[in-house]
Amino acid sequence: MTLQDTRVGGRQPAPSHPSPDRPVKVLSFSHRLSRWDLKLSPYLYISPFFLVFAVVGLFPIAYTAVISFMDWDQVRGSGTFIGFDQYAWILGQAKFWVALRNTFSIFLLSAIPQLLLAIYIAAALDRNIRSKTFWRMSTLLPYVVAPVAVGLIFNAMFADKSGVINQLITTLGMPEIRWHVDAFSSHLAIATMVNYRWTGYNALILLAAMQAIPRDYYEAARVDGAGAWRQFWNITLPSLKPTLIFVIITSTIGGLQIFEEPRMFDQYGQGGPDAQWLTITLYLYEIGWGQWNFGRASALAWLLFMIILVIGIINLLVTRTLVRDEGSRGGQSRAERRARERAARKEARR
């Protein structure tokens, strides 16, 4: 049989066994080690965080869950399993519902104005203004101040008799506001402290998201005759949807866990003589370290966790409804398409 007879369609079939001239490549141990390093090294780099989080995060959470179902003796470090009795005791206390009402009142008075003001400040800093770096650093200065210092300063400002706020109000001819007596007035004062600390922080997060939006979108919108408000509503706001969800969720968690501001609002730190500004975290602190009952404190902590989880999910759904994907596709995508068309026309002219 000739060489041409072995061809099929003018091509020689591939040999069924490797050529003796080309030896089979065998990976050495160093090559295998290099491959293992390439696959395993990323997990090794991030493993310290998860190990530390498991020790200082997951373990205390699980330990608190166990204690919440027990009549815990802190001195002996042991307890008796009693089921949901601790939760039933917490829910049966009138003080818990007062603290829950105060927590939601302070949260709403702080979170909503804080978010609106942060968006406005971020939009103002996103414009072409002088001394951008100075103004951006200034927005973060209140966050740097220690919470205790903020509490002491605002406590003096909102003093019932000698506070600066009441002196200004009486100068304008209005009656004094009893900041440490009326529940709503105390909530408003504490919410002002929270807004002072966190508005600039959230504004910088939103500013970073605004700066990531391509400027071609705004240029195309201006060419089409869209004003500043139309650009903000159809381009900026839909593009900020992931960042807004992050800011709202973190603000919800921090707002429902508020502790330092109401704690420092007076010299006693008990939430007021009639629990006017008693929050859930202050009540938790009172049960745990005041009554020395860590089983009930753990149950209250898990109730607060469930409340934050439910409110966080509601906030997520509301945010997705207000900042719809249809708005993003209808505003941002049109601007993107027009920007690309203009760029294509410029390229064609060249």
C-alpha positions in Angstrom: 0.0 0.0 0.0 1.4 3.4 -1.0 1.3 6.6 0.9 -1.4 8.0 -1.4 -3.6 5.0 -0.7 -3.6 5.8 3.0 -4.9 9.3 2.3 -8.6 10.1 2.5 -9.7 13.0 0.5 -6.1 14.1 0.0 -5.5 14.3 3.8 -3.5 11.9 5.9 -5.5 10.6 8.9 -4.1 11.5 12.3 -2.1 8.8 14.0 -3.8 6.9 16.8 -0.7 7.0 19.0 1.7 9.8 19.8 4.7 10.2 17.6 7.9 8.7 19.0 9.7 12.0 18.1 7.4 13.9 20.5 7.6 12.6 24.1 4.6 12.9 26.4 4.9 16.0 28.6 4.9 15.2 32.3 4.2 18.0 34.8 6.9 18.3 37.4 6.1 19.0 41.0 7.0 22.6 40.7 4.5 23.1 37.8 1.8 21.4 39.9 2.7 23.5 42.8 2.4 26.6 40.6 -1.0 25.5 39.5 -2.2 24.9 43.0 -0.9 28.3 44.0 -2.8 30.0 41.2 -6.0 28.3 42.3 -5.7 28.4 46.1 -3.9 31.6 46.8 -6.9 33.9 46.3 -8.8 31.9 49.0 -5.8 32.0 51.3 -5.5 35.8 50.9 -9.1 36.4 52.0 -9.3 33.7 54.6 -7.9 35.8 57.5 -11.0 38.1 57.3 -13.4 35.2 57.4 -11.5 33.5 60.2 -11.6 36.7 62.3 -15.2 37.3 61.4 -16.1 33.7 62.5 -14.5 34.3 65.9 -15.6 37.8 66.7 -18.8 37.9 64.6 -20.5 34.6 63.9 -19.7 33.0 67.3 -21.1 35.8 69.4 -24.3 35.9 67.2 -24.8 32.1 67.6 -23.9 32.4 71.4 -26.5 35.2 71.8 -29.1 33.1 70.1 -28.5 30.2 72.5 -28.6 32.5 75.6 -31.9 34.1 74.4 -33.7 30.8 75.0 -32.2 30.3 78.5 -32.5 31.7 82.0 -28.8 32.6 82.0 -26.7 33.0 85.0 -23.8 35.3 84.1 -21.8 34.5 87.2 -21.9 30.8 86.8 -21.8 30.9 83.0 -24.7 28.5 82.7 -28.5 28.5 82.4 -31.7 26.6 82.1 -33.5 26.2 78.9 -36.9 28.0 79.0 -37.8 28.3 75.4 -39.5 31.5 74.2 -40.3 32.8 77.7 -37.7 35.6 77.4 -39.2 36.8 74.1 -42.7 36.7 75.6 -41.5 38.7 78.6 -40.0 41.4 76.3 -43.1 41.6 74.2 -45.2 41.9 77.3 -43.4 45.0 78.6 -45.0 48.4 77.9 -41.5 49.9 78.0 -40.5 47.8 74.9 -43.3 49.3 72.8 -42.4 52.8 74.0 -38.8 52.2 73.0 -39.9 50.8 69.7 -42.0 53.9 69.0 -39.2 56.2 69.9 -36.7 54.3 67.8 -38.9 54.5 64.7 -39.7 58.2 65.3 -36.0 59.2 65.6 -35.2 56.9 62.6 -37.8 58.6 60.3 -36.8 62.1 61.5 -33.2 61.4 60.7 -33.1 59.0 57.7 -35.5 60.8 55.3 -34.0 64.4 55.7 -30.5 62.9 55.8 -31.0 61.1 52.5 -32.6 64.1 50.7 -29.9 66.5 51.9 -27.1 64.0 51.1 -28.4 63.8 47.5 -28.6 67.6 47.2 -25.1 68.0 48.6 -23.7 65.3 46.3 -25.3 66.9 43.2 -23.9 70.3 44.2 -20.4 69.0 44.7 -20.6 67.1 41.4 -20.8 70.4 39.5 -17.9 72.5 38.3 -17.3 74.7 41.4 -14.3 76.3 42.9 -12.3 74.6 45.6 -13.9 71.2 45.1 -11.4 69.4 47.4 -12.0 71.8 50.2 -15.8 71.5 50.1 -15.7 67.7 49.8 -13.4 67.4 52.8 -15.6 69.8 54.7 -18.6 67.5 54.3 -16.7 64.7 56.1 -15.5 66.7 59.1 -18.7 66.1 61.2 -18.2 62.3 60.7 -14.6 62.6 62.2 -15.8 64.2 65.4 -16.3 61.7 68.2 -19.9 60.8 69.0 -19.5 61.7 72.7 -18.2 65.2 71.7 -21.2 65.6 69.4 -23.6 64.5 72.1 -22.1 66.9 74.7 -22.1 69.9 72.2 -25.7 69.3 71.1 -26.9 68.6 74.6 -25.6 72.1 75.6 -27.2 73.6 72.5 -30.6 72.0 73.1 -30.6 72.8 76.9 -34.1 73.7 78.1 -33.1 76.9 79.9 -29.6 78.0 78.8 -29.3 76.4 75.4 -28.4 78.4 72.3 -31.4 77.2 70.4 -33.9 78.3 73.0 -32.1 81.7 73.3 -32.5 82.2 69.6 -36.1 81.1 69.6 -37.0 83.5 72.5 -35.2 86.3 70.6 -37.5 85.8 67.7 -40.5 86.1 70.0 -41.5 82.4 70.2 -41.9 80.4 73.4 -39.2 78.1 74.6 -39.2 74.4 73.5 -38.8 71.9 76.2 -36.3 69.6 74.5 -35.8 67.3 77.4 -39.5 67.1 78.4 -41.6 66.7 75.2 -41.1 63.4 73.3 -41.3 64.8 69.8 -39.0 67.7 70.6 -36.4 65.4 72.1 -36.7 63.1 69.0 -36.1 66.1 66.7 -33.0 67.2 68.7 -31.5 63.7 68.6 -32.3 63.4 64.9 -30.5 66.7 64.3 -27.4 65.2 66.0 -27.6 62.1 63.7 -28.0 64.2 60.6 -25.1 66.3 61.5 -22.8 63.3 61.8 -23.9 61.2 58.8 -25.2 63.5 56.1 -21.7 64.3 54.8 -20.6 60.7 54.9 -23.6 59.6 52.7 -23.1 62.6 50.4 -19.6 61.5 49.6 -20.7 58.0 48.8 -23.4 59.3 46.4 -20.9 61.8 45.0 -18.5 58.9 44.1 -21.4 57.1 42.3 -22.3 60.3 40.4 -18.8 60.8 39.2 -18.8 57.3 37.7 -21.7 58.3 35.3 -20.3 59.0 31.8 -20.5 62.7 30.9 -21.6 61.9 27.4 -25.0 61.1 28.7 -25.4 64.7 30.1 -24.0 66.2 26.9 -26.4 64.3 24.7 -29.3 65.3 27.0 -28.3 69.0 26.8 -28.2 68.8 23.0 -31.8 67.4 23.1 -32.9 70.3 25.2 -33.2 68.6 28.6 -32.8 70.9 31.6 -30.9 70.2 34.9 -33.9 68.7 36.6 -34.7 66.5 33.7 -31.1 65.3 33.5 -31.1 64.5 37.2 -34.4 62.6 37.1 -33.7 60.6 33.9 -29.9 60.1 34.1 -28.5 60.7 37.6 -31.2 59.1 39.8 -31.6 55.9 37.8 -27.8 55.5 37.7 -27.6 55.9 41.5 -30.0 53.0 42.1 -27.4 50.5 43.5 -25.8 53.2 45.6 -29.1 54.5 46.9 -30.0 50.9 48.0 -26.7 50.6 49.8 -27.1 54.0 51.5 -30.7 53.3 52.5 -29.9 49.9 53.9 -26.9 51.1 55.9 -28.9 54.1 57.2 -31.7 51.8 58.3 -29.3 49.5 60.2 -27.6 52.5 61.9 -30.8 54.4 62.5 -32.6 51.4 64.3 -29.4 50.7 66.3 -29.0 54.3 67.5 -27.3 54.4 70.9 -24.7 57.2 71.4 -26.9 60.2 70.6 -29.8 59.4 73.0 -27.3 58.1 75.5 -25.5 61.4 75.6 -28.6 63.6 75.3 -28.7 64.1 79.1 -26.4 63.5 82.0 -28.1 60.3 83.1 -28.3 58.4 79.8 -31.5 56.6 80.8 -33.7 57.8 77.9 -35.4 60.5 79.8 -37.3 60.5 83.1 -40.5 59.2 81.4 -38.7 57.3 78.6 -39.3 60.1 76.2 -36.3 59.2 74.0 -35.6 55.6 75.2 -34.6 53.6 72.2 -34.4 49.8 71.9 -30.6 49.7 72.2 -30.8 51.9 75.4 -33.5 49.5 76.7 -31.3 46.5 75.8 -28.4 48.1 77.7 -30.6 48.7 80.7 -31.8 45.1 80.8 -28.3 43.6 80.3 -26.1 45.8 82.5 -28.8 47.4 84.7 -30.9 44.4 85.5 -28.0 42.0 84.9 -30.3 39.7 82.9 -28.4 38.7 79.7 -31.0 36.2 78.6 -33.7 38.9 78.2 -31.1 41.2 76.7 -30.2 38.6 74.1 -33.8 38.0 73.3 -34.3 41.8 72.8 -31.2 41.9 70.6 -32.6 39.2 68.3 -36.0 41.0 68.2 -34.1 44.1 67.0 -32.3 42.0 64.4 -35.6 40.7 63.0 -37.1 44.3 63.0 -34.1 45.6 61.1 -34.3 42.7 58.6 -38.0 43.3 57.9 -37.5 47.1 57.5 -34.5 46.5 55.3 -36.5 44.3 53.0 -39.3 46.9 52.9 -36.8 49.7 52.1 -35.3 47.5 49.3 -38.7 47.0 47.7 -39.7 50.6 48.0 -36.4 51.8 46.5 -36.7 49.4 43.6 -40.2 50.8 43.0 -39.3 54.4 43.2 -36.2 54.1 41.1 -37.5 51.7 38.5 -35.4 49.8 35.9 -37.8 51.2 33.3 -36.7 54.7 34.2 -33.1 53.6 33.8 -33.7 52.1 30.4 -35.9 54.9 29.3 -33.5 57.7 30.4 -30.0 56.5 30.6 -30.1 54.2 27.6 -31.5 56.9 25.3 -28.8 59.3 26.4 -26.2 56.5 25.9 -27.6 55.8 22.4 -27.6 59.5 21.4 -24.0 59.9 22.8 -22.9 57.0 20.7 -24.6 58.4 17.6 -23.0 61.7 18.0 -19.6 60.0 18.5 -20.2 58.0 15.3 -21.1 61.1 13.3 -17.9 62.8 14.5 -15.9 59.8 13.5 -17.5 59.8 10.1 -16.7 63.4 9.5 -13.0 62.6 10.1 
